[in-house]
Amino acid sequence: MYIEYITLGTVLLLSYIGHNMTVFYATAIVLGLKILGLTTALNALGSQGLNWGIIILTAAILVPIANGTITIQTMLDAFRTHAGIIAIVAGLLAAVAGGGGVELLQNSPDVIPALIIGTMAGVLLFHGVAVGPLIAGGLTYFVLWILKAVH
């Protein structure tokens, strides 16, 4: 009956011990909403949180353009170096994988627990960043797509 509290409390404790404050704050928010019985807010976070997060992340990435740190010329210069071209291709692949990952998370919720476990392990053991579920969903999407194409 209270297993969700124990699970969230464990994630909260492990993220604190592992010094991953991003996961700690996120878990504290979810646990707080659960404890306070704010199920509408919790459900909204569950259904729209990914979209909100992507919007905030994209806005943060666009700030250097707004500040003038990145100009059209610096964007064009990205095509002139190996690292720039690799980054463009990686960005393209990440966007496609992310889209596939979102689709996978929506259509195959049975993979979510495995993605959470993998992400938590990556964050706690290897000091990764908690964007893992979306990236892992995208990678899973690519691997499944390849396996489907092979068979």
C-alpha positions in Angstrom: 0.0 0.0 0.0 2.8 2.4 0.8 5.4 0.9 -1.5 5.5 4.0 -3.7 6.5 6.1 -0.6 9.3 3.6 0.2 10.5 3.5 -3.4 10.5 7.3 -3.7 12.1 7.6 -0.3 14.8 5.2 -1.4 15.5 7.1 -4.6 15.6 10.3 -2.6 18.1 8.8 -0.2 20.3 7.3 -2.9 20.3 10.5 -4.9 21.4 12.4 -1.8 24.1 9.9 -1.0 25.2 10.0 -4.6 25.3 13.8 -4.6 22.9 14.0 -7.6 20.9 17.0 -6.6 18.9 17.0 -9.8 17.4 13.6 -9.1 17.1 14.6 -5.4 15.0 17.7 -6.2 12.9 15.9 -8.7 12.2 13.1 -6.3 11.4 15.5 -3.5 8.9 17.3 -5.8 7.1 14.1 -6.8 7.2 12.8 -3.2 5.9 16.1 -1.9 3.0 16.1 -4.4 2.2 12.5 -3.4 2.4 13.2 0.4 0.2 16.3 0.0 -2.4 14.3 -2.0 -2.1 16.7 -5.0 -3.0 13.9 -7.5 -4.2 16.4 -10.1 -0.8 18.1 -10.1 1.0 14.8 -10.0 -1.0 13.5 -13.0 -0.4 16.8 -14.9 3.4 16.4 -14.2 3.3 12.8 -15.3 1.4 13.6 -18.5 2.9 17.0 -19.5 6.1 17.2 -17.5 8.2 15.8 -20.4 6.9 18.4 -22.8 7.5 21.2 -20.2 11.0 19.9 -19.6 11.8 19.9 -23.3 10.4 23.5 -23.6 12.6 24.7 -20.7 15.7 22.8 -22.0 15.2 24.3 -25.5 14.7 27.8 -24.1 18.0 27.4 -22.1 19.8 26.3 -25.2 18.5 29.4 -27.1 19.8 31.9 -24.5 23.2 32.2 -26.0 21.5 33.4 -29.2 19.5 35.9 -27.3 22.6 37.1 -25.5 24.5 37.4 -28.8 27.1 34.8 -27.7 26.1 32.7 -30.7 25.5 34.5 -34.0 24.5 33.4 -37.5 28.2 33.4 -38.3 29.2 31.1 -35.5 26.4 28.8 -36.5 27.7 28.8 -40.1 31.2 28.2 -38.8 30.0 24.9 -37.3 30.0 23.5 -40.9 33.8 24.2 -41.2 35.2 21.9 -38.6 35.1 18.1 -38.1 33.8 18.6 -34.5 31.1 21.0 -35.8 29.9 18.6 -38.5 30.0 15.6 -36.0 28.0 17.8 -33.6 25.4 18.6 -36.2 25.0 14.9 -37.1 24.8 14.0 -33.4 22.2 16.7 -32.8 20.2 15.4 -35.8 20.4 11.8 -34.5 19.6 12.9 -31.0 16.5 14.7 -32.1 15.3 11.7 -34.1 16.1 9.3 -31.2 14.4 11.7 -28.8 11.3 11.7 -30.9 11.3 8.0 -31.1 12.0 7.8 -27.4 9.0 9.9 -26.6 6.8 7.7 -28.9 8.2 4.6 -27.2 7.6 5.9 -23.7 4.0 6.8 -24.7 3.2 3.6 -26.6 5.2 1.0 -24.5 5.0 2.0 -20.9 6.3 -1.5 -19.9 9.9 -0.3 -20.8 9.7 2.7 -18.4 10.7 0.7 -15.2 13.8 -0.6 -17.0 14.7 2.9 -18.3 14.3 4.3 -14.7 16.5 1.6 -13.3 19.1 2.2 -15.9 19.0 5.9 -15.6 19.2 5.8 -11.8 22.2 3.4 -12.0 23.9 5.7 -14.5 23.3 8.8 -12.3 24.3 7.2 -9.0 27.2 5.0 -10.1 28.7 7.0 -13.0 27.6 10.5 -12.0 25.5 10.8 -15.2 22.7 13.3 -15.7 19.0 12.4 -15.3 18.0 13.1 -18.9 18.7 9.4 -19.3 15.1 8.1 -19.7 14.5 10.2 -22.8 17.9 9.4 -24.3 17.6 5.7 -23.3 14.1 5.6 -24.8 15.6 7.0 -28.0 18.4 4.4 -28.0 15.9 1.7 -27.3 13.7 2.9 -30.2 16.7 2.8 -32.5 17.8 -0.7 -31.4 14.2 -2.0 -31.7 13.9 -0.3 -35.2 17.1 -2.0 -36.3 16.0 -5.4 -35.0 12.6 -5.0 -36.7 14.3 -4.1 -40.0 16.7 -7.1 -39.7 13.9 -9.6 -39.1 
